[in-house]
Amino acid sequence: MTYEFEASRVSGDGNAVFPDELIIDDEEEVVIHRKPKLIGCKETEIRFGAIASIQIDKHILFADIIIETRGGREIVARGFTRDDADEIKELLSW
């Protein structure tokens, strides 16, 4: 099953025009961070087996998700609702 999460446009983290997106695909066992741009988008894909840690940085209304890989790469997705951040962490923590 594929789960798609989009950051809030009012989070104040540069998401007003191009909000961050996280796509979690259980069947392919990957998480994709997509950062849209004016032309195209930046997309980072990480396999579940490469995830070393998942952190949630909760603010008053919104939360940032930090995914670190075993190789030292880091994905920072900003401006998700706190409930979405908790669900994302639960989906990625097995």
C-alpha positions as CSV (number, residue, x, y, z in Angstrom):
1,M,0.0,0.0,0.0
2,T,1.2,3.5,-0.7
3,Y,0.8,6.3,1.8
4,E,1.2,10.0,0.7
5,F,1.7,12.9,3.0
6,E,2.0,16.6,2.1
7,A,3.3,19.3,4.4
8,S,1.1,22.2,5.3
9,R,1.3,25.3,3.2
10,V,1.0,27.5,6.2
11,S,3.9,26.0,8.2
12,G,6.3,28.8,7.3
13,D,9.1,26.6,6.2
14,G,9.1,27.5,2.5
15,N,6.1,25.3,1.9
16,A,3.6,28.0,0.8
17,V,4.1,27.4,-2.9
18,F,6.0,24.1,-3.0
19,P,5.2,21.9,0.1
20,D,7.4,18.9,0.9
21,E,5.9,15.4,0.2
22,L,6.7,12.1,1.7
23,I,5.5,8.9,0.0
24,I,5.8,5.6,1.8
25,D,5.4,2.4,-0.3
26,D,5.0,-0.7,1.7
27,E,5.2,-3.1,-1.3
28,E,8.4,-1.6,-2.7
29,E,9.7,-0.9,0.8
30,V,10.9,2.6,0.0
31,V,10.3,6.1,1.3
32,I,10.4,9.0,-1.2
33,H,11.0,12.6,-0.2
34,R,9.8,15.0,-2.9
35,K,10.6,18.7,-2.9
36,P,8.8,20.4,-5.8
37,K,10.5,23.4,-7.5
38,L,9.3,25.9,-10.1
39,I,10.5,23.5,-12.8
40,G,10.6,19.8,-11.8
41,C,11.3,18.5,-8.3
42,K,14.1,17.1,-6.2
43,E,13.3,13.5,-5.2
44,T,15.2,11.3,-2.8
45,E,14.4,7.6,-2.4
46,I,15.6,5.5,0.5
47,R,14.9,1.8,1.0
48,F,13.5,0.7,4.4
49,G,16.6,-1.4,5.1
50,A,18.9,1.6,4.8
51,I,17.0,3.7,7.4
52,A,19.1,4.0,10.6
53,S,16.8,6.4,12.6
54,I,13.7,8.5,12.4
55,Q,13.3,11.6,14.5
56,I,10.4,14.0,14.9
57,D,11.1,17.6,15.8
58,K,7.7,18.8,17.1
59,H,6.8,22.5,17.2
60,I,3.7,24.2,18.5
61,L,1.5,23.3,15.4
62,F,3.7,21.4,13.0
63,A,6.6,18.9,13.0
64,D,9.7,18.2,11.0
65,I,10.7,14.6,10.1
66,I,14.4,13.7,10.0
67,I,15.3,10.3,8.5
68,E,18.9,9.2,8.7
69,T,20.4,6.4,6.7
70,R,23.1,3.9,7.6
71,G,25.4,5.6,5.0
72,G,25.0,9.0,6.7
73,R,22.5,10.7,4.4
74,E,19.7,12.6,5.9
75,I,16.3,13.6,4.7
76,V,14.6,16.6,6.4
77,A,11.0,17.0,5.6
78,R,9.4,20.1,7.2
79,G,6.0,21.4,8.0
80,F,3.8,18.2,8.5
81,T,1.0,18.1,11.0
82,R,2.0,16.5,14.3
83,D,-0.5,13.7,13.7
84,D,0.9,13.0,10.2
85,A,4.5,13.0,11.7
86,D,3.5,10.4,14.3
87,E,1.8,8.2,11.6
88,I,4.9,8.5,9.3
89,K,7.2,7.4,12.2
90,E,4.9,4.5,13.0
91,L,4.8,3.4,9.3
92,L,8.6,3.5,9.1
93,S,9.4,1.9,12.5
94,W,8.9,-1.8,12.2
